[in-house]
């Protein structure tokens, strides 16, 4: 993470992303930073202490279980998104891990100087509710889609000698896009469920 000391750029981005619509003002101690792919947000700008607005980037919120299994709770999209909204709404929420999926800039707001002001700001609180509900909706939908497609992939492989060959053809058979299938295959390889033997060839472990 790097701090970007460019007040003109910060003000331009605050206007471009309509921060006045969120807070009712831009006269707050915002600052601009850049993240690199793989950055661990919790150890750079802890969401318990900052609101972090990612500009045109994605992040992954996940939990590591005691056995080392990684459970993805939410993966953001390429729109303006907020990290720290859950922690702001509930300071006792479980601290999940958050990583950046690609290089990006972000606007951050330290809460130690303005938390009370925000807690009494109806405009911001309405936006916060929208942010949380969108995150919950995307998380739930993504989990349902991933679970059903992952099960379909496992069923297909168990009926084909524990092998998946030619993902493009299999995607048609499973009634999903090749991109959806590729995302599930990558996840299953990462989770240690499959091995990728060569381009387009996967085996169950």
N, C-alpha and C positions, 0 to 999 in steps of 0.2 A: 504494500500500500504506500502511496505517495500523496502528500499534500500538494495541492495545486494553488499557488498564491497568485491568482489572477482574478481580481475583483470584477473586472469588466466581463470576463467569461462567466463568472458565477451569476452576475445579475442578468446576463443574457439567457442563461439556462433557467433561472427562476421564472423569467417571463415566458420563455418557450414552453415550459412544462406547467404553466398556470398555477404556480405555488400560491398566488394570492387567492385563488379560488379555494384552496385547501385551508389556508390559515387566516384569510382575511387581510393579511399583510405580508410583506417580505422583509419587514424591519425586525429581523430576528437573527441570532448568531449562527447563521448557516455557514458552512465551509465546504470546499470542493476537494474531492480526493479521487485518486484512480486506483483501481484494483487490477490484479492480474489473475488469470485463470488459475484456480486451485487455492486462492487465498482463503484462509480460515477466518471468517468474520468475527467469531467469538473472541479470538485472541488479538484482534486488531482494533475493532470498535464494538465493544460488547453491546448487543441490542438492549440490555437492561438499562444502559446509560445513554444511548443515542437512538434517534430515528434515522435510518439510512435509506435514502431513496436512490435505487439503482436506475440509471438512465439507459434505456435500451439494452438491457442485458438480462441474463437469467442466473438464478441461484438455486441451490438444492438444500432443502432442510431435511436432515436425516438423523437417525438414532442408531448407535452401535450397541447391539445386544451383548450380554456377558459372554456368549460363545463366539463373538467376533462378527456375527452376521450384521450386515448393513441394511437397515429398513428405511427406504425413502418415504418421507411423509408428504413432501410437496416439492414440485419443481416449477419454478416461475417461468414466465414467458418474456418475450422481448418488448414489453411495455413498461412504462413507469411502474415500479413496484416498491413496496416499503418493507424493510426489515425492522423489527422492533415494535411493530403494531401489537403483536400478541403479548409481548413483555410489558408494553405500556398499559394495556387493558387489564392485565393480571400479573402483578409483580412477583407472584408466587408460582408462575407457570414453570413447567419443566424446561431446563435449558437444553435445547436441541442443538446439534451441530449445524453450521451453515457454511457452505462453500460457494465460491464464485465459479460459474461454468465457463465464462470467457471474459477477456479483458474488457474493462468498462470504466466509465466515470460514475461518481455518485455524489449526491449532495447530502451532507450529514447535519444533524441538529443536536447539539448536546442538551440533555434534559435537566441537568442540575440547575440551570439558570431559568428554565421556563416551564417546568412540569406543571406547577400550580396554575399558571396562566392557561396552559393547554387543557387542563382538566375542567376549566370553566369557559372553554371556547366552543359554543354549540356548532359552529361551522366545521371546526376540526373534528369534533366528536362524531358528527354525521359522516364525514369522510372516513374516519377510522372504522366505523361500523361497516361501511361499504367495502373497505379494504379487507377486513376480517371475513366478511361473508363471501367475497370473491375467492379468497384463499381457501376457505372451507369447501366451497363448491368445486373449485378446480382440483383440490386434493381428493375429494370423494369420488369425483368422476374419473380422475386418472387412476385411482386405486382399483375401482371396479373394472375399468377397461383393461388394466394391466393384469389383474388376477384372472379374468376370463380368458384373455388371449394367451397368457402364460399356460393356463391349464389346457387350452386347445393345442398349443405347441407340444406340451408333454404328451398328450393323448396321441397326437400325430406321430411323434417319434417312437413311442412305445409300440405303435402298430407298424413301424417301418424299421425294425431292427435297431432301435435306439438311435436313429440317424435322421438328420434333416439335410436334404440336398436340394439345390436350386430354390432359394428363398422367393424368387419372383413367382414361380409356379405355385409354391406352397401358400403364398399370400393370397392368391386367387382362390385356392381350395378352402382357406380359412376365412374368406370374405373380409379381408382387411387390406390396407395399403402396404406396399413393400416397405415404406418408411416406418409404419407402425410395427411391422414384424421385425425389422432390423433393430428398432429400439428395444424390443423385448429380448431379442437374441443377445444383444450387447449386454443388457442387464443380467441375463441368465449366465452369460460367460463371466461377468464381473462377480456375480454372487457364487460362482463355483458350481453351478448346476450343469453347465455344458462346457465342452471344450471346442474350440474352433480349429479344425484340422487343416483346412485350406480355404481359399475363397469359395464361399457358398456351401461349405460342408461342415456340419456340426454333429457332435456325438454327445449323448448323455453320459455323465460320469458314473 
